Amino acid sequence: MLCIFSLSVLGQGEVDNQSKVLFSDDYSLHIGLNTNGIGLGFRYGKYVDYLHKTSYRIQFSTLRSPKEVRLNSSMGLLIYGKKNNVGVLQCMYGKRNEIFSKFDKNSVAIYWNYDGGLALGIEKPTYYHVMYPNGKDVIEPFDKTSYTKYGKASFVYGLNELKFVPGLIASTSAEFNFSRKNTTITSAEIGTNVQAFMRKLEIMCNDENSWYFVTLFFNLRFGKIKE
């Protein structure tokens, strides 16, 4: 009997004596990596009941083509044949369901997220340093001429030529909150999303661009739970 009782006590985690924050909204920021680039964003979670929240997200992520090849040049890295730098602004509404709650100190809360909304693709032309036969260095967008492209120009070139392509996004993810405090969010989010646009996003100067993208992502999230 004594042996069984001892094993039972050892099997439980250290009791968390912090006051529980049950009926609350939260705010958080994230920075993350995805299979097409990097991203950052903001989320507001609104209380529905003990295990459910409504979430509102606004985030921005870069979008690369799998056909990109980075080359070394005299002026740094160069992606030959890249027509536009592309980013996506995403505004989403969704649900966050708590699958496993934190009862013991140092335990992990697990959530499942569902989100969907609008995506806005933003194309900015990529400019290159081009050397012409007369030795003149010209900064211009990519074209298929044989003249030497020996470096990528400053990002500011093309900012007055932005094009916008509307679309839709749907996302699902698992989130693990391992914060030591009940009033803060320190979590890792792993998931996937699908984005579809009204036309192909012109990332490369070829016919291999796409109008839809399936992305895997990993976010680190930091935030505050209102008491």
C-alpha positions as CSV (number, residue, x, y, z in Angstrom):
1,M,0.0,0.0,0.0
2,L,2.7,2.4,1.0
3,C,4.6,1.6,-2.2
4,I,1.6,2.2,-4.4
5,F,0.8,5.5,-2.7
6,S,4.4,6.8,-3.1
7,L,4.4,6.0,-6.9
8,S,1.1,7.8,-7.2
9,V,2.5,11.0,-5.6
10,L,5.7,10.9,-7.7
11,G,3.6,10.5,-10.9
12,Q,2.0,13.9,-10.4
13,G,3.6,17.1,-11.5
14,E,4.5,19.9,-9.1
15,V,1.3,21.7,-8.1
16,D,0.9,25.1,-9.7
17,N,-0.1,27.5,-6.9
18,Q,-0.6,30.5,-9.3
19,S,-4.1,31.9,-9.5
20,K,-5.9,30.7,-12.6
21,V,-6.8,33.2,-15.4
22,L,-10.0,31.6,-16.8
23,F,-12.1,34.3,-18.3
24,S,-9.7,36.5,-20.2
25,D,-8.6,37.9,-23.6
26,D,-5.0,37.8,-24.8
27,Y,-2.6,39.6,-27.1
28,S,0.5,38.2,-28.7
29,L,3.1,38.8,-31.4
30,H,4.9,36.1,-33.4
31,I,8.0,35.8,-35.6
32,G,8.3,32.7,-37.7
33,L,9.7,30.7,-40.5
34,N,7.8,29.0,-43.3
35,T,8.6,26.9,-46.4
36,N,8.3,30.0,-48.6
37,G,10.0,32.6,-46.4
38,I,9.7,34.4,-43.0
39,G,6.8,36.1,-41.3
40,L,5.7,38.2,-38.3
41,G,2.3,39.1,-37.0
42,F,-0.2,40.1,-34.2
43,R,-3.1,38.1,-32.7
44,Y,-5.9,39.1,-30.5
45,G,-7.8,36.3,-28.7
46,K,-11.3,37.1,-27.4
47,Y,-12.8,35.0,-24.6
48,V,-15.8,32.7,-25.5
49,D,-15.7,30.2,-22.7
50,Y,-13.1,28.4,-20.6
51,L,-11.8,26.2,-23.5
52,H,-12.6,28.4,-26.5
53,K,-11.5,31.8,-27.9
54,T,-12.2,33.7,-31.1
55,S,-9.0,34.9,-32.7
56,Y,-8.2,37.9,-35.0
57,R,-4.9,37.9,-36.8
58,I,-3.0,40.3,-39.0
59,Q,0.4,39.1,-40.3
60,F,2.9,39.6,-43.1
61,S,5.1,37.0,-44.7
62,T,7.5,36.8,-47.6
63,L,6.8,34.5,-50.5
64,R,9.7,32.9,-52.4
65,S,9.6,30.6,-55.5
66,P,11.0,27.0,-55.2
67,K,12.8,27.8,-58.4
68,E,15.0,30.5,-56.9
69,V,18.8,29.8,-57.0
70,R,21.1,32.1,-55.1
71,L,24.3,33.0,-56.9
72,N,27.4,34.9,-55.6
73,S,28.2,38.1,-57.4
74,S,30.7,40.9,-57.0
75,M,27.9,42.8,-55.1
76,G,26.7,40.0,-52.9
77,L,24.0,37.3,-53.4
78,L,22.0,37.4,-56.6
79,I,18.9,35.5,-57.5
80,Y,19.1,35.4,-61.3
81,G,15.7,35.7,-63.1
82,K,13.7,37.0,-60.2
83,K,11.1,39.5,-61.5
84,N,9.5,40.6,-58.2
85,N,10.0,40.5,-54.5
86,V,6.6,39.3,-53.2
87,G,5.1,39.6,-49.7
88,V,1.6,38.7,-48.5
89,L,-0.5,40.7,-46.0
90,Q,-3.0,38.3,-44.3
91,C,-6.0,39.2,-42.2
92,M,-7.8,36.3,-40.6
93,Y,-10.6,35.3,-38.2
94,G,-10.7,32.0,-36.5
95,K,-11.2,29.8,-33.4
96,R,-8.7,28.6,-30.8
97,N,-9.7,25.4,-28.9
98,E,-7.8,24.4,-25.7
99,I,-7.1,20.6,-26.0
100,F,-5.0,20.2,-22.9
101,S,-4.9,22.6,-20.0
102,K,-2.0,23.5,-17.7
103,F,-2.7,22.0,-14.3
104,D,0.8,21.3,-13.0
105,K,3.7,23.7,-12.7
106,N,5.9,23.6,-15.8
107,S,3.3,21.7,-17.8
108,V,2.3,22.7,-21.4
109,A,-1.1,23.8,-22.6
110,I,-2.1,22.6,-26.1
111,Y,-4.4,24.4,-28.5
112,W,-5.8,23.7,-31.9
113,N,-6.3,26.8,-34.2
114,Y,-8.5,27.2,-37.2
115,D,-8.3,30.5,-39.2
116,G,-9.4,31.9,-42.5
117,G,-9.6,35.2,-44.3
118,L,-8.1,37.6,-46.9
119,A,-4.6,37.6,-48.4
120,L,-3.2,40.5,-50.3
121,G,-0.2,39.6,-52.5
122,I,2.3,42.6,-53.0
123,E,4.7,42.5,-56.0
124,K,7.7,44.9,-56.0
125,P,9.9,44.7,-59.1
126,T,13.4,43.5,-58.5
127,Y,16.1,45.7,-60.0
128,Y,19.6,44.6,-61.1
129,H,22.9,46.2,-61.9
130,V,23.4,45.5,-65.6
131,M,26.7,46.0,-67.5
132,Y,26.3,47.0,-71.1
133,P,29.0,46.4,-73.8
134,N,30.1,50.0,-73.7
135,G,30.9,49.5,-70.0
136,K,28.0,51.5,-68.7
137,D,26.4,50.3,-65.5
138,V,22.6,50.6,-65.7
139,I,20.1,49.8,-62.9
140,E,16.9,48.2,-64.4
141,P,14.4,45.4,-63.9
142,F,15.3,41.9,-65.1
143,D,15.1,41.1,-68.8
144,K,16.3,38.1,-70.8
145,T,19.0,39.9,-72.7
146,S,22.6,38.5,-72.6
147,Y,24.0,41.6,-71.0
148,T,25.7,40.8,-67.7
149,K,23.6,41.1,-64.5
150,Y,26.3,41.4,-61.8
151,G,24.4,42.5,-58.7
152,K,21.1,43.2,-57.1
153,A,20.2,46.9,-56.8
154,S,18.9,48.5,-53.6
155,F,15.5,47.4,-52.3
156,V,14.1,51.0,-52.7
157,Y,14.1,50.6,-56.5
158,G,10.6,49.7,-57.6
159,L,8.7,50.8,-54.4
160,N,6.7,53.2,-56.6
161,E,5.7,50.3,-58.9
162,L,3.9,48.0,-56.4
163,K,1.1,45.8,-57.7
164,F,-1.5,44.2,-55.5
165,V,-3.2,40.8,-56.1
166,P,-6.1,39.9,-53.8
167,G,-6.7,36.3,-52.6
168,L,-7.9,34.0,-49.8
169,I,-6.1,32.1,-47.0
170,A,-7.1,29.1,-44.8
171,S,-4.9,27.9,-41.9
172,T,-4.7,25.3,-39.2
173,S,-2.1,24.8,-36.5
174,A,-1.2,23.2,-33.2
175,E,0.1,25.5,-30.5
176,F,2.0,24.6,-27.3
177,N,2.1,27.2,-24.6
178,F,5.0,26.5,-22.2
179,S,5.1,29.8,-20.3
180,R,5.8,29.4,-16.6
181,K,3.3,32.1,-15.8
182,N,-0.5,32.0,-16.2
183,T,-0.6,35.6,-17.3
184,T,1.8,35.3,-20.2
185,I,2.1,33.5,-23.6
186,T,5.3,31.9,-24.6
187,S,4.4,29.3,-27.2
188,A,5.4,27.4,-30.3
189,E,3.0,27.1,-33.2
190,I,3.3,24.5,-36.0
191,G,0.9,24.4,-38.9
192,T,0.0,24.7,-42.5
193,N,-1.9,27.1,-44.7
194,V,-3.3,27.3,-48.2
195,Q,-3.3,30.6,-50.1
196,A,-5.0,31.2,-53.5
197,F,-4.8,34.4,-55.5
198,M,-6.8,35.9,-58.4
199,R,-3.8,35.4,-60.8
200,K,-0.3,34.0,-60.7
201,L,2.1,35.9,-58.5
202,E,5.0,36.8,-60.8
203,I,8.0,36.0,-58.7
204,M,10.2,34.6,-61.5
205,C,10.6,35.6,-65.2
206,N,9.3,32.3,-66.5
207,D,6.1,30.4,-66.9
208,E,6.5,28.4,-63.6
209,N,4.8,30.9,-61.3
210,S,1.7,29.8,-59.4
211,W,-1.6,31.3,-58.2
212,Y,-1.8,29.1,-55.1
213,F,0.7,28.1,-52.4
214,V,0.6,25.4,-49.7
215,T,2.9,26.4,-46.8
216,L,4.2,24.8,-43.7
217,F,5.1,27.2,-40.9
218,F,6.7,27.4,-37.4
219,N,6.0,30.5,-35.2
220,L,7.4,31.6,-31.9
221,R,4.7,33.6,-30.1
222,F,5.0,36.0,-27.1
223,G,2.2,37.8,-25.4
224,K,0.0,38.7,-22.4
225,I,-3.1,37.3,-21.0
226,K,-5.4,39.9,-19.4
227,E,-6.1,39.3,-15.7
